[in-house]
Amino acid sequence: MKYYIFGTSDLSEDDLVKTIETVLKEFLVEQRQLLETENQEDYRDYEGIIDLFVQFLNSYAYLNLGIEDAELFDDLYNNADKEYCDIFGPEYIGDSEVEEFLINYMLREVLTDMDFLKASVKVISELVNWLHANGYMDDEEYNEAVKILSELKSDVPGARELAILLLEYIKSRPVNKYTEELSGEFLIDEIEPGKLRLSEDLILGQVVGPVIVSQEISSKAKVGWTVYLTVGKTGNTWKPLAVGSAYPSLTSEF
């Protein structure tokens, strides 16, 4: 079934293409046939992850549109009750959407277990391969997405593990007295055994460190990752008081 992709003027028959919504349904149909009945649990993961991907695209992907497409999106969203995935075609899925979904959406907004998080990288990797194989993603976007996904295969679960380890460390070592407290998204600048040196660039621009952690935590952390922390100063060092999410740095612009 063919749909118009909105965002261009003077549409002809050559402009008739499938929407993101339609293409993702095609992907799921093929995966269901491949997995067959004995792997229905795996297929449910595919359905759940693609559903989350659609939710992400409909909620955030419009931020990456050019002026003309953004104007059209606003018009169709407000006046025709159309969502992003009902309007645009699969060529609007690129490396930045893939990376933003796995890093910011899955790690920061979706509460799930480690297995489902790992499955999300696997399913999106297979989706990217499928899009490229079926002519829905060009070579440049595909090659960049594959490069990003090869890193995120370990970094996405690794970042979640780092957040869990920090939470366990904080629970086991409560800090009752401190002279200063800071909360924010901190960039990991330097790592030493049992120590992290951080910088809060978004608001205060303050350098914080060393933050005392376990050697296991410091071995799991990576320079360039971001972690949402509350830290308290005790003498010349800082100690973690509370933790939110941790996530790798984005390599693409969204």
C-alpha angles and dihedrals in degrees: 000000000000129000135185116254104220121217103074132082129232094024117202133185088276089062093061107111139150122269125238089253092056095045094049090052089053089052092052092048091054093046091050090054092048096047094046124189100308092061100049091127089058090048091054087057089053091051093047095047095046089048089054090047090054091048090051094048093047091049103040116007093085087072088072096054126114120242097268095046091043091055092049092047091052091050096049094040094050100035106027101031091239123156126214093259091051092054109040133055130236092269084077089069109087142149093286093055091048093049096043091050095052098040108034102022104037096036100038107030108025120075107209143132127268095257093056090045091054089046090055091061090046095049094046089048090054090046091053091050090048094048091051094045091052095048096253096115125045124231096256095052091042095052092048092047092050090051092051093045092052088061096040092054087080101018098059096055089035092058092049090049090052091054091049092049091050091050092051091047092051092049092050095046110039115189113216102173129045135145100218136024130201131181128188149090106306127196114221104235103168136011129204127168104288094357139089127192113205141184128205102211104165101069117355102021088217125160113223126193166220092348108191115230137150121282088244090058093048090049091054097045122090131206109253096031120121126225129185105227144162109212133184127208117233112178109310095340138064129227129201114252102174137359136204123176131337122205141171121256118269115247097189129059116246 
